[in-house]
Amino acid sequence: MDANDSAPRVVVGVDGSPSSQAALRWAVRYATQIGGVVEAVGAWEPPSHVGWSAPVVDVTFDRELAERRFADQLHTVLGDDQPVRVRRSMVMGDPSDVLLDASQGAEVLVVGSHGHGGFTRALLGSVSTRCAQHAGCPVVIVRAQ
């Protein structure tokens, strides 16, 4: 068993938004302080899962595109130097469900806040709000700088 396998996990949602980039930076700083490992998690859904009426011709293309964007986002924030171990996970599914599943047994779940007001949040829902309400670990919500 690798020594890092027992290290505290800091799970962070990555979606490419400025707030998720700030959340990733926060997660790396926190993991460094506690001797933990960062688990960067992205979620993707084929267009047919979000209401498109046409059938998806090649789901693997959508996944490859999502994985490429995810890797680019991580490199943009982390660069080549990583002060802590970063595990990367891209999962098909609803972002809230994916993050809640990934956060089971974690030290903390870190998500970005897109800063929607109350009325917009009530209409659209919010990944950060749902995670804060349902996660089995502490949740940190980070705003973009």
KEMI-32067 format. One record per residue (C-alpha): x, z negated, y; residue in three letters; residue number from 0. Coordinates in pm, whole numbers, plus 50000, padded with zeros to 5 digits. Example, Ala and Ser with C-alpha at 12.3 -4.5 7.8 and 13.67 -1.06 7.14 Angstrom:
REM KEMI-32067
((51230,49220,49550),'ALA',0)
((51367,49286,49894),'SER',1)
This chain:
REM KEMI-32067
((50000,50000,50000),'MET',0)
((50133,50101,50343),'ASP',1)
((50174,49809,50584),'ALA',2)
((49959,49995,50839),'ASN',3)
((49668,50008,50594),'ASP',4)
((49601,49641,50667),'SER',5)
((49658,49679,51041),'ALA',6)
((49357,49623,51268),'PRO',7)
((49168,49947,51326),'ARG',8)
((49075,50054,51677),'VAL',9)
((48813,50328,51639),'VAL',10)
((48767,50559,51937),'VAL',11)
((48521,50843,51992),'GLY',12)
((48676,51166,52116),'VAL',13)
((48457,51441,52262),'ASP',14)
((48682,51596,52527),'GLY',15)
((48505,51441,52825),'SER',16)
((48705,51259,53093),'PRO',17)
((48550,50930,52981),'SER',18)
((48651,50986,52617),'SER',19)
((49005,51066,52731),'GLN',20)
((49009,50736,52921),'ALA',21)
((48870,50564,52610),'ALA',22)
((49149,50712,52397),'LEU',23)
((49414,50589,52642),'ARG',24)
((49252,50242,52640),'TRP',25)
((49242,50238,52259),'ALA',26)
((49612,50327,52235),'VAL',27)
((49709,50052,52481),'ARG',28)
((49496,49796,52296),'TYR',29)
((49624,49897,51953),'ALA',30)
((49979,49866,52082),'THR',31)
((49908,49510,52199),'GLN',32)
((49752,49395,51870),'ILE',33)
((49976,49587,51630),'GLY',34)
((49687,49806,51524),'GLY',35)
((49622,50164,51432),'VAL',36)
((49401,50401,51632),'VAL',37)
((49138,50596,51443),'GLU',38)
((49038,50887,51668),'ALA',39)
((48698,51018,51556),'VAL',40)
((48525,51338,51661),'GLY',41)
((48185,51463,51553),'ALA',42)
((48059,51819,51533),'TRP',43)
((47726,51974,51450),'GLU',44)
((47659,52338,51364),'PRO',45)
((47435,52506,51624),'PRO',46)
((47143,52501,51380),'SER',47)
((47150,52119,51387),'HIS',48)
((47089,52108,51760),'VAL',49)
((46790,52335,51781),'GLY',50)
((46908,52694,51765),'TRP',51)
((46652,52903,51583),'SER',52)
((46892,53159,51440),'ALA',53)
((47064,53068,51113),'PRO',54)
((47433,52990,51127),'VAL',55)
((47626,53274,50971),'VAL',56)
((47961,53100,50920),'ASP',57)
((47962,52720,50939),'VAL',58)
((48336,52713,50861),'THR',59)
((48402,52898,51188),'PHE',60)
((48217,52625,51382),'ASP',61)
((48412,52353,51200),'ARG',62)
((48748,52527,51259),'GLU',63)
((48667,52568,51627),'LEU',64)
((48563,52202,51654),'ALA',65)
((48881,52087,51476),'GLU',66)
((49100,52303,51703),'ARG',67)
((48934,52162,52015),'ARG',68)
((48965,51808,51877),'PHE',69)
((49338,51854,51811),'ALA',70)
((49387,52002,52159),'ASP',71)
((49204,51708,52318),'GLN',72)
((49418,51457,52132),'LEU',73)
((49738,51639,52230),'HIS',74)
((49627,51657,52594),'THR',75)
((49592,51278,52609),'VAL',76)
((49861,51164,52365),'LEU',77)
((50123,51434,52408),'GLY',78)
((50406,51426,52157),'ASP',79)
((50489,51058,52199),'ASP',80)
((50259,50817,52021),'GLN',81)
((50338,50447,52057),'PRO',82)
((50102,50365,51768),'VAL',83)
((49987,50535,51451),'ARG',84)
((49686,50759,51518),'VAL',85)
((49459,50868,51236),'ARG',86)
((49245,51169,51312),'ARG',87)
((48901,51232,51171),'SER',88)
((48656,51513,51251),'MET',89)
((48318,51459,51083),'VAL',90)
((48004,51671,51078),'MET',91)
((47704,51475,51203),'GLY',92)
((47537,51303,51492),'ASP',93)
((47808,51141,51710),'PRO',94)
((47635,50802,51715),'SER',95)
((47598,50793,51337),'ASP',96)
((47954,50914,51282),'VAL',97)
((48100,50648,51514),'LEU',98)
((47886,50368,51374),'LEU',99)
((47994,50458,51020),'ASP',100)
((48361,50483,51119),'ALA',101)
((48351,50147,51297),'SER',102)
((48253,49948,50988),'GLN',103)
((48521,49681,50945),'GLY',104)
((48702,49783,51265),'ALA',105)
((48853,49543,51516),'GLU',106)
((48676,49729,51797),'VAL',107)
((48491,50055,51870),'LEU',108)
((48588,50227,52196),'VAL',109)
((48365,50493,52350),'VAL',110)
((48349,50670,52682),'GLY',111)
((48060,50638,52923),'SER',112)
((47927,50956,53075),'HIS',113)
((47768,50745,53347),'GLY',114)
((47409,50863,53314),'HIS',115)
((47157,50661,53512),'GLY',116)
((46867,50476,53351),'GLY',117)
((46611,50758,53368),'PHE',118)
((46848,51022,53233),'THR',119)
((46962,50786,52959),'ARG',120)
((46600,50718,52861),'ALA',121)
((46534,51091,52828),'LEU',122)
((46857,51200,52662),'LEU',123)
((46970,50893,52473),'GLY',124)
((47327,50776,52491),'SER',125)
((47598,50753,52228),'VAL',126)
((47762,50460,52406),'SER',127)
((47433,50270,52439),'THR',128)
((47342,50326,52075),'ARG',129)
((47687,50220,51960),'CYS',130)
((47672,49905,52176),'ALA',131)
((47335,49816,52027),'GLN',132)
((47411,49885,51660),'HIS',133)
((47784,49852,51590),'ALA',134)
((47901,49580,51355),'GLY',135)
((48207,49512,51570),'CYS',136)
((48276,49463,51942),'PRO',137)
((48228,49777,52152),'VAL',138)
((48425,49868,52463),'VAL',139)
((48270,50130,52693),'ILE',140)
((48525,50298,52921),'VAL',141)
((48445,50498,53232),'ARG',142)
((48655,50794,53344),'ALA',143)
((48917,50705,53607),'GLN',144)
